[in-house]
Amino acid sequence: MKYEIASIEIEEIENYLSYIRPNEEMRSQIDIGYRIEKQSVFIFEIRPDWMDPKKKIERDIAKATYVQKDDQWKVFWQKSDLKWHAYKPQPITKHLLDFIRLIEKDEYSCFWG
């Protein structure tokens, strides 16, 4: 059976993002979003391209991938090498809400710098 991200989990992500997103007047300069690709949830930053400010770019911040056989989420952060690395302090969570809490706490400044 393929795992589908439940609407309650999406609501948790959207609640978190509404809490951390910049004020409306700042969002043309910096914003936060998310996307779902297959079994993964990505949290990303949205900014104008420094070479062409009319163009928006997305920079991935965090990723959680659901592993069905283990019924858990693997947590990743993107280093300066632009590769995904397991988040060593807690590479696995049982629930997507725990992933959100890890990003929010960002104990080792991996996600938000």
C-alpha distances in whole Angstrom, upper triangle without the diagonal:
4,6,9,13,14,18,19,18,20,23,23,23,26,28,28,29,32,33,34,35,38,41,40,44,42,39,41,41,38,35,32,28,25,22,18,17,14,12,16,19,22,25,29,32,34,38,40,41,44,45,44,44,43,40,37,35,32,32,28,29,26,22,19,16,13,12,8,10,13,12,15,16,19,22,24,27,29,33,36,35,32,29,26,27,25,27,29,30,26,24,21,20,18,18,19,22,23,23,25,27,28,28,31,33,33,35,35,36,33,31,35,37
4,6,10,12,15,17,16,17,20,21,20,23,25,26,26,29,30,31,31,35,37,37,40,39,35,37,38,35,31,28,25,21,18,15,13,10,9,13,15,19,22,25,29,30,34,36,37,40,41,41,40,39,36,33,31,28,28,25,26,23,19,16,13,10,10,8,10,13,11,13,14,16,19,21,24,26,30,32,31,29,26,23,24,23,25,27,28,25,22,19,19,17,16,16,20,21,20,22,25,25,26,28,30,30,32,33,33,30,28,31,34
4,7,9,12,14,12,14,17,17,17,19,22,22,23,25,27,27,28,32,34,34,37,36,33,35,35,32,29,25,22,18,16,12,12,9,7,11,13,16,19,22,26,28,32,34,35,38,40,39,38,38,35,31,29,26,26,23,23,20,16,13,11,8,9,7,10,12,9,11,11,14,17,19,22,24,28,31,30,27,25,22,23,21,22,25,25,22,20,17,16,14,13,13,16,18,17,19,21,22,22,25,27,27,29,30,30,27,26,28,31
4,6,9,11,10,11,14,15,15,17,19,20,20,23,25,25,26,29,31,31,34,33,30,32,33,30,26,23,20,16,14,10,11,8,8,10,11,15,18,21,24,26,29,32,33,36,38,37,36,35,32,29,27,24,25,22,22,19,16,13,12,9,11,10,14,15,12,13,13,16,17,19,22,24,28,31,30,27,25,22,24,22,23,26,26,23,21,18,17,15,13,12,15,17,16,18,21,22,22,24,26,26,29,30,30,27,25,27,31
4,7,8,6,7,10,11,11,13,15,16,17,19,21,22,22,26,28,28,31,30,27,29,30,27,23,20,17,13,12,9,10,9,8,9,9,13,15,18,21,23,27,30,31,34,36,35,34,33,30,27,25,22,22,19,19,17,14,11,11,9,12,12,15,16,12,12,11,14,16,18,20,22,26,29,29,26,24,21,22,21,21,24,24,21,19,17,15,13,11,9,12,14,14,14,17,19,18,20,23,23,26,27,27,25,22,24,28
4,5,5,6,9,10,11,13,14,16,17,19,20,22,22,26,28,28,31,31,28,30,31,28,24,21,18,15,14,12,14,13,12,13,12,15,17,20,23,25,29,32,33,36,39,37,36,35,32,29,28,25,25,22,22,19,17,14,14,12,15,14,17,17,14,14,14,17,18,21,23,25,29,32,32,29,27,24,25,24,24,26,26,23,22,19,16,14,11,10,12,15,15,15,18,20,20,21,24,25,27,29,29,27,24,26,30
4,5,5,6,9,10,10,12,14,15,16,18,20,20,24,25,25,29,28,25,28,29,26,23,20,17,14,14,12,15,15,14,15,13,16,17,20,22,24,27,30,32,36,38,36,34,33,31,28,27,24,25,22,22,20,18,16,16,15,18,18,21,21,17,17,17,20,20,22,24,26,30,32,33,30,29,26,27,26,25,28,28,25,24,21,19,17,14,12,13,16,16,15,18,20,20,21,24,25,28,30,29,27,24,26,30
4,5,5,6,9,10,10,12,14,15,17,19,20,23,25,25,29,28,26,29,30,27,23,20,17,15,15,14,17,17,16,16,14,17,17,20,23,24,28,31,33,36,39,37,36,35,33,29,28,25,25,23,22,20,18,16,17,15,18,18,21,20,17,16,16,19,19,22,24,26,30,32,33,30,29,26,27,25,24,27,26,23,22,20,17,15,11,10,10,14,14,13,16,18,18,18,21,23,26,28,27,26,23,25,28
4,5,5,6,9,10,11,13,14,16,17,18,22,24,24,28,27,24,27,28,24,21,17,15,12,13,11,14,15,13,12,10,13,14,17,20,22,26,29,31,34,36,35,33,33,31,27,26,22,22,19,18,16,14,12,13,12,15,16,19,18,15,14,12,15,15,18,20,22,26,29,30,27,26,22,23,21,20,23,23,19,19,17,14,12,9,7,7,11,11,10,13,15,15,16,19,20,23,25,24,23,20,22,25
4,5,5,6,9,10,11,12,14,16,16,20,22,22,25,24,21,24,25,22,18,15,12,10,10,9,13,14,13,12,9,12,12,15,18,19,23,26,28,31,33,32,30,30,27,24,23,20,20,18,17,15,14,13,14,14,17,18,21,21,17,16,14,17,17,18,20,22,25,28,29,26,25,22,23,22,22,25,24,21,21,19,16,16,12,9,10,13,12,11,14,16,15,16,19,20,24,25,24,23,20,21,25
4,5,5,6,9,10,10,12,14,15,19,20,20,24,23,21,24,25,22,18,15,13,12,13,13,17,18,17,16,13,14,14,17,19,20,24,27,29,32,35,33,31,30,29,25,24,21,22,20,19,17,17,16,17,17,20,21,24,23,20,19,17,20,19,21,22,24,27,30,31,28,28,25,26,25,23,26,26,23,23,21,18,17,13,11,10,14,14,12,14,17,16,16,19,21,24,26,25,24,21,22,25
4,5,5,6,9,10,11,13,14,18,20,21,24,23,21,24,25,21,18,15,13,12,13,14,17,18,16,15,12,14,13,16,18,20,23,27,29,32,35,34,31,31,29,25,24,21,21,19,17,15,15,14,16,16,19,20,23,22,18,17,15,17,16,18,19,22,25,28,29,27,26,23,24,22,20,23,22,20,20,18,15,15,11,8,7,10,10,8,10,13,13,13,16,17,20,23,22,21,18,19,23
4,5,5,6,9,10,11,12,16,18,19,22,21,18,21,22,18,15,11,9,8,10,11,14,16,15,13,9,10,9,12,14,16,20,23,25,28,31,30,28,28,26,22,21,17,17,15,14,12,12,12,14,15,18,20,23,22,19,17,14,16,15,16,17,19,22,25,26,23,23,20,21,20,19,22,21,19,19,17,15,15,12,8,8,11,10,7,10,12,11,11,15,16,19,21,20,19,15,16,20
4,5,5,6,9,10,10,14,15,16,19,18,16,19,20,17,13,10,9,8,11,12,16,18,17,15,12,12,11,13,14,16,19,22,25,28,30,29,27,26,24,21,20,17,18,16,16,15,15,15,17,18,22,23,26,25,22,20,18,20,18,19,19,21,24,26,28,25,25,23,24,23,22,25,24,22,22,21,19,19,15,12,11,14,13,10,13,16,14,13,17,18,22,23,22,21,18,18,22
4,5,5,6,9,10,14,15,16,19,19,17,20,21,18,15,12,12,12,14,16,19,21,20,18,15,15,13,15,16,18,21,24,27,29,32,31,29,28,27,23,23,20,20,19,17,16,17,17,19,20,24,25,28,26,23,21,19,21,19,21,21,23,26,28,30,27,27,25,26,25,23,26,24,22,23,22,19,19,15,13,11,14,13,10,12,15,13,12,16,18,21,23,22,21,18,18,22
4,6,5,6,9,12,14,16,19,18,16,20,20,16,13,10,10,11,14,15,19,21,20,17,13,13,11,13,14,16,19,23,25,27,31,30,27,27,26,22,21,18,18,16,14,13,15,15,18,19,23,24,27,25,23,20,18,19,17,18,18,20,23,25,27,24,25,22,23,22,19,22,21,19,20,19,17,18,15,12,9,12,11,7,9,12,10,8,12,14,17,19,18,18,14,14,18
4,5,5,6,9,12,13,16,15,13,16,16,13,10,7,7,8,12,14,18,20,20,17,13,12,9,10,11,13,16,19,22,24,27,26,24,24,22,18,18,15,15,14,13,13,14,15,18,20,24,25,29,27,24,22,19,20,18,18,17,19,22,23,26,23,23,21,22,22,20,23,22,21,21,21,19,20,17,14,12,15,13,10,12,14,11,10,14,15,18,20,18,18,14,13,17
4,6,5,9,10,11,14,14,12,16,16,14,10,9,9,11,15,17,21,23,23,20,16,15,13,13,13,14,17,20,23,25,29,27,24,24,23,20,20,18,18,17,16,17,18,19,22,23,27,28,32,30,27,25,22,24,21,22,21,22,25,27,29,26,27,25,26,26,24,27,26,24,25,25,22,23,20,16,15,17,16,13,14,17,14,13,16,18,21,23,21,21,17,16,20
4,6,9,10,12,15,14,14,17,17,14,12,10,12,14,17,19,23,25,24,21,18,17,14,15,14,16,18,22,25,26,30,29,26,26,25,22,22,19,19,18,16,17,19,19,23,24,28,29,32,30,28,25,22,24,21,22,21,22,25,26,29,26,27,25,26,25,23,26,24,23,24,24,22,23,19,17,14,16,15,12,12,15,13,10,13,15,18,21,19,19,16,15,18
4,6,9,12,14,12,12,15,15,11,9,8,10,12,16,19,22,25,24,21,17,15,12,12,11,13,15,19,21,23,26,26,23,24,23,19,19,16,16,15,13,14,17,18,22,24,27,29,32,30,28,25,22,22,19,19,18,19,21,23,26,23,24,23,23,23,21,24,22,22,23,23,21,23,20,17,15,16,15,11,12,14,11,9,12,13,16,18,16,16,13,11,15
4,7,8,11,9,8,12,12,9,6,6,8,11,15,18,21,25,24,21,17,15,12,11,10,11,13,16,19,21,24,23,20,20,20,16,16,14,15,15,14,15,18,20,23,25,28,31,34,32,30,27,24,24,21,21,19,20,22,23,26,23,25,23,25,25,23,26,25,24,25,25,24,25,22,19,18,19,17,14,16,17,14,12,16,16,19,21,18,18,15,13,16
4,6,8,6,6,10,9,7,6,8,11,15,18,22,25,28,28,24,21,18,15,13,11,11,12,15,18,19,23,22,18,19,19,16,16,15,16,17,16,18,21,23,26,28,32,34,37,36,33,31,27,27,24,24,21,22,23,24,27,24,26,25,27,27,25,28,27,27,28,29,27,29,26,23,21,23,21,17,19,20,16,15,18,18,21,22,19,20,17,14,17
4,6,5,7,10,10,10,9,11,14,17,21,24,27,30,30,27,24,21,18,17,14,14,14,16,20,21,24,23,19,20,20,18,19,18,19,20,19,22,24,26,29,31,35,37,40,39,36,34,30,31,28,27,25,25,27,27,30,28,30,29,31,31,29,32,31,31,31,32,30,32,29,25,24,25,24,20,21,23,20,18,21,21,24,26,23,24,20,18,20
4,5,5,8,10,10,9,12,14,17,20,24,27,30,30,28,24,22,19,17,15,13,14,15,19,21,24,22,18,18,19,16,18,18,20,21,21,23,25,27,30,32,36,38,41,40,37,35,32,32,29,29,27,27,29,29,32,29,31,30,32,33,31,34,33,33,33,34,32,33,30,27,25,27,26,22,24,25,22,20,24,24,27,29,25,26,22,20,23
4,6,7,9,10,10,14,16,20,23,26,29,33,33,30,27,24,21,19,16,14,14,14,18,19,22,20,16,16,18,16,18,19,20,22,22,25,27,30,33,35,39,41,44,43,40,38,34,35,32,31,28,28,29,29,32,30,32,32,34,35,33,36,35,35,35,36,35,36,33,30,28,30,28,25,26,28,24,23,26,26,29,30,26,27,24,21,23
4,6,6,6,8,11,14,18,21,25,27,31,31,28,24,22,18,16,13,11,10,12,15,16,19,18,14,15,16,14,15,16,17,19,19,22,24,27,30,33,36,39,42,41,38,35,32,32,29,27,25,24,26,25,28,26,29,28,30,31,30,33,32,32,33,33,32,34,31,28,27,28,26,23,24,25,21,20,23,23,26,26,23,23,20,17,19
4,5,5,5,8,11,15,18,21,24,27,28,25,21,19,16,13,10,8,8,10,14,16,18,17,13,13,14,11,13,13,15,17,17,20,22,25,27,30,34,36,39,38,36,33,30,30,27,25,23,23,24,24,27,24,27,26,28,29,28,31,31,31,31,31,30,32,29,26,25,26,24,21,23,24,20,19,22,22,26,26,23,23,19,17,19
4,6,7,11,13,16,19,23,25,29,30,26,23,20,18,15,12,9,7,8,11,13,16,13,10,10,11,9,12,13,15,18,18,21,24,27,29,32,35,38,41,40,38,35,32,32,29,27,25,24,25,24,27,24,27,27,29,31,30,33,33,33,33,34,33,35,32,28,28,29,27,24,26,27,23,22,26,25,28,28,25,24,21,19,21
4,7,11,13,17,20,23,25,29,30,26,23,20,17,14,10,8,6,6,10,11,14,13,9,10,11,9,11,12,13,16,17,20,23,26,29,32,35,38,41,40,38,35,31,31,28,26,23,22,23,22,24,22,25,25,28,29,28,31,31,32,31,33,32,34,32,28,28,29,26,23,25,25,22,21,24,23,26,26,22,22,19,16,18
4,7,10,14,17,20,23,26,27,23,20,17,14,11,7,6,5,8,11,12,16,15,12,13,12,10,10,10,11,13,13,17,19,22,25,28,32,34,37,36,34,31,28,27,24,22,19,19,20,19,22,20,22,22,24,26,25,28,28,28,28,29,28,31,28,25,24,25,22,20,22,22,18,17,20,19,22,22,19,19,16,13,15
4,7,11,14,17,20,23,24,20,17,14,11,9,6,5,7,10,13,15,18,17,14,15,14,10,10,9,11,12,12,15,17,20,23,25,29,31,35,33,31,28,25,25,22,21,18,18,20,20,23,20,22,21,23,25,23,27,26,26,26,27,26,28,25,21,21,22,20,17,19,19,16,16,19,18,22,22,19,18,15,13,16
4,7,11,14,17,20,20,17,13,11,7,6,5,6,9,12,15,17,20,19,17,17,16,12,11,9,9,10,9,11,14,16,19,22,25,28,31,30,27,25,21,21,18,17,15,16,18,19,21,18,20,19,21,21,20,24,24,23,23,23,22,24,21,18,17,19,16,13,16,16,13,13,16,16,19,20,17,16,12,11,15
4,7,11,13,17,17,14,11,8,6,5,6,7,11,14,16,19,22,20,18,18,16,12,11,9,10,9,10,11,12,14,17,19,23,25,28,27,25,23,19,20,17,17,15,16,19,20,22,18,19,18,20,21,20,24,24,23,22,22,21,23,20,16,16,18,15,13,16,17,13,14,18,17,21,22,19,18,14,14,17
4,7,10,13,13,10,7,5,4,6,9,10,14,17,19,22,24,23,21,21,18,15,13,10,11,9,10,10,10,11,13,16,19,21,25,24,22,20,16,17,15,14,14,15,18,20,21,18,18,16,19,19,18,22,23,21,20,20,18,20,17,13,14,16,13,12,15,16,13,14,18,17,21,21,19,17,14,15,18
4,7,10,11,8,6,5,7,8,11,12,16,18,20,23,25,24,23,22,19,16,14,11,12,10,12,11,10,11,12,14,18,19,23,23,21,19,16,16,15,15,15,16,19,21,21,18,18,16,19,19,19,23,24,22,20,20,19,20,17,14,16,18,15,14,18,18,15,17,21,20,24,24,22,20,16,18,21
4,6,7,6,5,6,9,11,15,16,19,22,23,26,28,27,26,25,22,19,17,14,15,12,14,12,10,10,10,11,15,16,20,20,18,16,14,14,14,15,16,17,20,22,22,19,18,16,18,18,19,23,24,21,19,18,17,18,16,12,15,17,14,14,18,18,17,19,22,21,25,25,23,21,18,20,23
4,6,5,6,8,11,13,16,18,21,23,24,27,28,27,27,26,23,20,18,15,15,13,15,13,10,10,9,11,14,15,18,19,18,17,14,14,15,15,16,16,20,22,21,18,17,15,18,18,19,23,24,22,19,19,18,19,17,15,18,19,16,17,21,20,19,21,24,23,26,26,25,22,19,22,24
4,6,8,11,14,16,20,21,25,27,27,30,32,31,31,30,27,24,22,19,19,16,18,15,12,11,9,9,11,12,15,17,15,15,13,14,15,16,18,19,22,24,24,20,18,16,19,19,20,23,25,22,19,18,18,18,17,15,18,19,17,18,22,21,21,23,26,25,28,28,27,24,22,24,27
4,7,10,14,16,20,22,26,28,29,32,33,33,32,32,28,25,23,20,19,16,17,14,10,8,5,5,8,9,12,13,12,11,9,10,12,13,16,17,21,24,23,20,18,15,17,16,18,20,22,19,16,14,14,14,13,12,15,16,14,16,19,19,18,21,23,23,25,25,25,22,20,23,26
4,6,10,13,17,19,22,25,25,28,30,30,29,29,26,22,20,16,16,12,13,10,7,5,4,6,9,12,15,15,13,12,9,9,10,10,13,14,18,20,20,17,15,12,14,14,15,18,20,17,14,13,13,14,13,10,14,15,12,13,17,16,15,18,20,19,22,22,22,18,16,19,22
4,7,10,14,16,19,23,23,26,28,28,27,27,24,20,18,14,14,11,11,8,6,5,6,9,12,14,18,17,15,13,10,10,10,10,12,13,17,20,20,17,16,13,15,14,15,18,19,17,15,14,13,14,12,9,12,13,10,10,14,14,12,15,18,17,20,21,20,17,14,17,20
4,6,10,12,16,19,20,23,25,24,23,24,21,17,14,11,10,7,7,6,5,7,9,12,15,18,21,20,18,16,12,12,10,10,10,11,14,17,17,14,14,11,14,14,14,18,19,17,15,15,15,17,15,12,14,14,11,11,14,14,11,14,17,16,19,19,17,15,12,14,17
4,7,10,14,17,18,21,23,23,22,22,19,16,13,10,9,6,6,5,6,9,12,15,18,21,24,23,21,18,14,14,11,11,10,11,14,16,18,14,15,13,15,15,14,18,18,17,16,17,16,18,16,12,13,14,11,9,13,12,9,11,14,13,17,17,15,13,10,11,14
4,7,10,13,14,17,20,19,18,19,16,12,10,6,5,4,5,7,9,12,15,18,21,24,27,26,24,22,18,17,14,13,11,11,13,15,16,13,14,13,16,17,16,20,21,20,19,20,20,22,20,16,17,18,14,13,16,15,11,13,16,15,18,18,15,13,10,10,13
4,7,10,12,14,17,17,15,16,14,10,8,6,5,6,7,10,12,16,19,22,25,28,31,30,28,25,21,20,17,15,13,12,14,15,17,14,16,16,18,19,18,22,22,22,22,23,23,25,23,19,19,20,17,15,17,17,13,14,17,15,19,19,15,14,11,10,12
4,7,9,12,15,14,12,12,10,7,6,5,7,9,10,13,16,19,21,24,28,30,33,32,31,28,24,24,21,19,17,15,17,17,19,16,18,18,21,23,22,26,26,26,25,26,26,28,26,22,22,23,20,18,21,20,17,18,21,19,23,22,19,18,14,13,15
4,6,9,12,11,8,10,8,6,6,7,8,11,13,16,19,22,25,28,31,34,37,36,34,31,28,27,24,21,19,17,18,17,19,17,20,20,23,25,24,28,28,28,28,29,29,31,29,26,26,27,23,21,24,23,19,20,23,21,24,23,20,19,16,14,16
4,6,9,7,5,6,6,4,6,9,11,14,16,20,22,25,28,31,34,37,40,39,38,35,31,30,27,25,22,20,21,19,21,19,22,23,26,28,28,31,32,32,31,33,33,35,33,29,29,30,27,25,27,27,23,24,26,25,28,27,23,22,20,18,19
4,5,5,5,7,6,6,6,9,11,14,17,20,22,26,28,31,34,37,40,39,38,35,32,30,27,25,22,19,20,18,19,17,20,22,25,28,28,31,32,32,31,33,34,36,34,30,31,32,28,27,29,28,24,26,28,26,29,27,24,22,20,19,19
4,6,6,9,9,9,9,12,13,17,18,22,25,28,30,34,37,40,42,42,41,38,34,32,29,26,23,20,20,18,19,18,22,24,26,29,29,32,33,34,33,35,36,38,36,33,33,34,30,29,31,30,26,27,29,26,29,27,24,23,21,19,19
4,6,9,9,10,11,14,15,19,21,25,27,30,32,36,38,41,44,44,43,40,36,34,32,29,26,22,22,20,21,19,23,25,28,31,31,34,36,36,35,37,38,41,39,36,36,37,33,32,34,33,29,30,32,30,33,31,27,26,24,23,23
4,5,6,8,10,14,16,19,22,25,27,31,32,36,39,41,44,44,43,40,36,35,32,29,27,24,24,22,23,21,25,27,30,33,33,36,37,37,36,38,39,41,39,35,36,37,33,32,34,33,29,30,33,31,34,32,29,27,25,24,24
4,5,7,9,13,15,19,21,24,26,30,32,35,38,41,44,43,42,39,36,34,32,29,26,24,24,22,24,22,25,27,30,32,32,35,36,36,36,37,37,40,37,34,34,35,32,30,32,31,28,28,31,29,32,31,27,26,24,22,23
4,7,10,13,16,20,22,25,27,30,32,35,38,40,44,43,42,39,36,35,32,30,28,25,26,25,26,24,27,28,31,34,33,37,38,38,37,38,38,40,38,34,34,36,32,30,33,33,29,30,32,31,34,33,30,28,26,24,25
4,7,10,13,17,19,22,24,27,29,32,35,37,40,40,39,36,33,32,29,27,25,22,24,22,23,20,23,25,28,31,31,34,35,35,34,35,35,37,35,31,32,33,30,28,31,30,27,28,31,29,32,31,28,26,24,22,24
4,7,10,13,16,19,20,24,25,28,32,34,37,37,35,33,29,28,26,24,21,19,21,20,21,18,21,22,25,27,27,31,32,32,30,32,32,34,31,28,28,30,26,24,27,27,23,24,27,25,29,28,24,23,20,19,21
4,7,10,13,16,17,21,23,26,29,31,34,34,33,30,27,25,23,20,18,16,17,16,17,14,17,18,21,24,24,27,29,29,27,29,29,31,29,25,26,27,24,22,25,24,21,22,25,23,26,25,22,20,17,17,18
4,6,9,12,14,17,19,22,25,28,31,30,29,27,23,22,19,17,15,13,15,15,16,13,15,15,18,21,21,24,25,25,24,25,25,27,25,22,23,24,20,19,22,21,17,19,22,20,23,22,19,17,14,14,16
4,6,10,12,15,18,21,24,27,30,29,28,25,21,20,17,14,11,9,11,11,13,10,12,12,15,18,17,21,22,22,21,22,23,26,24,21,22,22,18,17,20,18,15,17,19,17,20,19,16,14,11,11,13
4,6,8,12,14,17,20,23,26,25,24,21,17,16,13,10,8,7,10,11,12,9,10,10,12,14,14,18,19,19,17,19,19,22,21,17,19,19,15,15,17,16,12,15,17,15,18,17,15,12,9,10,12
4,7,11,14,17,20,23,26,24,23,20,16,14,11,9,6,6,9,11,13,10,11,10,11,13,12,15,16,16,15,17,17,20,19,16,16,16,12,12,14,12,9,12,14,11,14,14,11,9,5,7,10
4,7,10,14,16,20,22,20,19,16,12,11,8,6,5,7,10,13,14,12,11,9,10,10,9,13,14,13,12,13,14,16,15,12,13,13,9,9,12,10,7,11,13,11,14,13,12,9,6,9,12
4,7,10,13,16,19,17,16,13,10,8,6,5,6,8,12,15,15,13,11,8,10,9,10,13,15,13,11,11,12,14,13,11,13,13,9,10,13,11,10,13,15,13,16,16,15,12,10,13,15
4,7,10,13,15,14,13,10,6,5,5,6,9,12,15,18,19,16,14,10,11,10,10,13,14,12,9,9,9,11,10,8,11,10,7,9,12,11,10,14,15,14,17,17,17,14,12,16,18
4,6,10,12,11,11,8,5,5,7,8,11,14,17,20,20,17,15,11,12,11,12,15,16,14,11,9,10,11,11,9,13,13,10,13,15,14,14,18,19,18,20,20,20,17,16,19,21
4,6,9,9,7,6,4,6,9,12,15,17,21,24,23,21,18,15,15,13,15,17,18,15,12,10,9,9,9,9,13,13,11,14,16,16,16,19,21,20,22,23,23,20,19,22,25
4,6,6,6,6,6,7,11,13,17,19,22,25,25,22,19,16,16,14,16,17,19,15,12,10,10,10,11,12,15,15,14,17,19,18,19,22,23,23,24,24,25,22,21,25,27
4,5,5,7,9,11,14,17,20,23,26,29,28,26,23,20,20,18,19,21,22,18,16,13,13,11,12,13,17,17,16,19,21,21,22,25,26,26,27,28,29,26,25,28,30
4,6,8,11,12,16,18,22,25,27,31,30,28,24,21,21,18,20,21,22,19,16,13,14,12,14,16,19,19,18,22,23,23,24,27,28,27,29,29,30,27,27,30,32
4,5,9,10,14,17,20,23,26,29,29,27,24,20,19,16,18,18,19,16,13,10,11,9,12,14,17,16,16,19,20,20,22,24,25,25,25,26,27,25,25,28,30
4,7,10,13,17,20,23,26,30,29,27,24,21,20,17,18,19,19,16,14,10,9,7,9,11,14,14,14,17,18,18,20,23,23,24,25,26,27,25,24,27,29
4,7,10,13,17,20,23,26,26,24,21,18,17,14,14,16,16,12,10,7,6,5,7,9,12,11,10,14,15,15,17,19,20,20,21,22,23,21,20,23,26
4,6,10,13,16,19,23,23,21,18,14,14,11,11,14,14,11,8,6,5,6,7,7,10,9,8,11,13,12,13,16,17,17,19,19,20,18,17,20,22
4,7,10,13,16,20,20,18,15,11,10,7,8,11,12,9,6,5,7,9,10,10,13,11,9,12,14,12,13,16,17,16,17,17,18,15,15,18,20
4,7,10,13,17,17,15,13,9,8,6,6,9,10,7,5,6,7,10,11,10,12,10,7,10,11,9,10,13,14,12,14,14,14,12,11,15,16
4,7,10,13,13,12,10,6,5,4,5,9,11,9,7,9,11,14,14,13,15,13,10,12,14,11,10,14,15,12,14,13,13,10,9,13,14
4,6,10,11,9,8,6,6,7,6,10,11,11,10,12,14,17,17,15,16,15,11,13,14,11,9,13,14,11,13,11,10,7,6,10,11
4,7,8,6,6,5,6,9,9,12,14,15,13,16,18,21,21,18,20,18,15,16,17,14,12,16,16,13,15,13,12,8,8,10,11
4,5,6,6,7,7,10,10,13,15,16,15,18,20,24,24,21,23,21,18,18,20,16,15,18,18,14,16,13,11,8,9,11,10
4,5,8,10,11,14,14,16,18,20,19,22,24,27,27,25,26,24,21,21,23,20,17,20,20,17,18,15,13,10,11,12,11
4,5,9,10,14,15,17,19,21,19,22,24,28,28,26,27,26,22,23,25,22,20,23,23,19,21,18,16,13,14,16,14
4,7,9,13,14,17,19,20,18,21,23,26,26,23,25,24,20,21,23,20,18,21,22,19,20,18,16,13,13,15,14
4,6,10,12,15,18,18,15,18,20,23,24,21,24,22,19,20,22,19,18,21,22,18,20,18,17,13,13,16,16
4,7,9,12,15,14,12,14,17,20,20,18,20,19,15,17,19,16,15,18,19,16,18,16,15,11,11,15,15
4,6,8,12,12,9,12,15,18,19,18,20,18,15,17,18,15,14,18,18,15,16,14,14,10,11,15,15
4,6,9,8,5,9,12,15,16,16,18,15,12,15,16,13,13,17,16,14,15,13,14,11,12,16,16
4,6,6,5,8,11,14,15,14,16,13,10,13,13,9,10,14,13,10,11,9,11,8,9,13,14
4,5,5,9,12,15,17,17,18,15,13,16,15,11,13,16,14,12,11,10,12,10,12,16,16
4,6,9,11,15,16,16,16,13,12,14,13,9,12,14,12,10,9,8,11,10,12,15,15
4,6,7,11,12,13,14,10,9,12,11,8,11,13,12,11,10,11,13,12,13,16,17
4,7,10,12,13,14,11,9,13,13,10,12,15,14,13,13,13,15,12,13,17,18
4,7,9,10,12,9,8,12,12,10,13,16,15,15,15,16,18,15,16,19,21
4,6,7,9,6,6,10,10,9,12,14,14,15,15,17,18,17,16,19,21
4,7,9,7,9,12,12,12,15,17,17,18,19,20,22,20,19,22,25
4,5,5,7,9,10,11,13,15,16,17,19,20,21,20,18,21,24
4,5,5,7,9,10,11,13,14,15,18,19,20,18,16,18,22
4,5,5,6,9,10,11,12,14,16,19,19,18,16,18,21
4,5,5,6,9,10,10,12,14,16,17,16,15,17,20
4,5,5,6,9,10,10,13,14,15,13,12,14,17
4,5,5,6,9,10,13,15,14,14,11,13,16
4,5,5,6,8,10,13,13,13,12,13,16
4,5,5,6,8,10,11,10,9,11,14
4,6,5,8,10,9,9,6,8,11
4,6,9,11,10,11,9,9,12
4,5,9,9,10,9,10,12
4,6,5,6,6,7,9
4,6,8,9,10,10
4,5,8,9,8
4,6,6,5
4,6,6
4,6
4
